[in-house]
Amino acid sequence: MKPVLVTVEGDGFLKAEVPAVEVAAPSKAVWSRPTRYRRSFSRQWLSGLALLGADLLLLFATTGLTFALAAGTLSSTYETFRKAWCIAAMLMLVGLWLLGCYTTIVMHPASELRRLTMMTGLVYLLPFFSLLNASLEATVAQIAAWVGFYGLAIGLLPVGHLFARLLLGRTHWWGVPVLVLATRDAGELAVHTMRRWPELGLRPVGVLADEYAVGEQIGGVSVIGRIADAPQAAVRYGVRHAIVALSGQSHREVLALLERYSRYFRHLFVLPESPGMVAFWSTSLSFEGLLGYGVQHSYWNLRARALKRAIDIVGASVLLLLLTPLFALVAVLIKLDSPGPVFYRQLRMGRGGQCFPLLKFRTMYQDAHERLQQLLQESPALREEYALFHKLRNDPRVTRVGRYLRRFSIDELPQLWNVLRGELSLVGPRAYMPEERAKMDGMDRIILQKRPGVTGLWQVSGRNGLTFEDRVRMDVHYIHNWTPWLDIYILARTLPVVLTGEGAC
């Protein structure tokens, strides 16, 4: 699962003098002292320029597409709009830079999507109003073409920017080098997360841990010393960013560590053992000298919830109409493949703990339950896998057609009918089975307050490798951090996950 990150800014980078201590070389790179700072600095600029270039290409693409779709109707207003467009483009790029959208380092994707959309929408009002000022000379068709361009830019640019970040994350030069200060389990999670999601912009080059010997490997990253060696490692290799991933430490001990090392690292990213309050959107507040945090829980905002339900109804209705031919084809294939009904109804818990029949295309044989019991009795390994994940990776109960339906999540499309009935949302926490409630470790009181979803944060975050406990934690994190922008981000990520088969159960 993707961890919650808290950023601590250092008061000054590498100002203190530290005694010389022998520290092993970080994995894959030992930078000479004259070039180490420049190389890290140039990586950040190169990554930022790549994002800037991607946005410029998208700007030109939207313009070209507008002219291609409305050729011959825009000639008389072109000069007026061109000047306004140039100014708007520059303002937008500067605004996005000021908002931090061209940095490689962690920004929550939903927050970045919100900033991109709002900035694009506000700035593009300039050429739109320029067109209105010239409306006496413009025809209805011309105005409609420019309005279409306006909508295209608002929709395409933010999504394109996020996908550009995903693609650039796969290059070897993207991101900044980081050291990982960690205990055993937390360090493995941190390294695994950065390796799995390189678009976060954090490249682990060395681990500092007390529980490993120097030279050991954690996820392909070398252990280069103990946690106490962090100042020397920062000075020697010029690494300005660090991940702090500790387990079994008290709150006071973590704060002391942050205070001790914040002056050696420009950024410290903290992975708390128990996310708790960090999971909420919060802002720092001061009341006449009393310091605290303001917690915003958007799920209880009535207008936001009404908007979410409206999107559910419209989205599910449109998708059901468009997917009707696919539904008919799948029904025929299921009937030809194995005896039994086309649809499968499974009892799940919805909002308030009320049970409802979740609708799916049938992907298993009719005697699936009996087959499962026999398999679990015969194989201890399968029993352990099922106890951990509540599913089997290579499930022999699944039919031939069912394997393809599951691989691309086609079996879940009938749940759109549950969305129309108000039992599901397009995006939400997982719909749990009644027998799983006892295993939710008390988190059911949070999760069952909300309507479950067809897709969710767990589905776009590598659900095949998530344990049951991980899914529960991710659902709680989603609820505490919910905004409409987070839903839009999850929907945008769901399509590529489904098409690549990464979302397969």
Secondary structure, DSSP 8 states (H G I E B T S, - for coil): -----EEEE-SSTT-S----------TT----HHHHHHHHHHHHHHHHHHHHHHHHHHHHHHHHHHHHHTTTSSGGGHHHHHHHHHHHHHHHHHHHHHTTTT--S---HHHHHHHHHHHHHHHTHHHHHHHHHTTTT--HHHHHHHHHHHHHHHHHHHHHHHHHHHHHTTSTT-SEEEEEEE-HHHHHHHHHHHHH-GGG-EEEEEEE-SSS-TT-EETTEEEEE-GGGHHHHHHHH---EEEEE-SS--HHHHHHHHHHHTTT-SEEEEE-SS-GGGGSEEEEEEETTEEEEEEE-GGG-HHHHHHHHHHHHHHHHHHHHHTHHHHHHHHHHHHHHSSS-SEEEEEEE-GGG-EEEEEEE--B-TTHHHHHHHHHHH-HHHHHHHHHHSS-TT-TTB-HHHHHHHHTTGGGTTHHHHHHTTS-EEE-S----GGGGGGSTTTHHHHTTS--EEE-TTTTTTGGG--HHHHHHHHHHHHHT--HHHHHHHHHHHHHHHHTTTT--
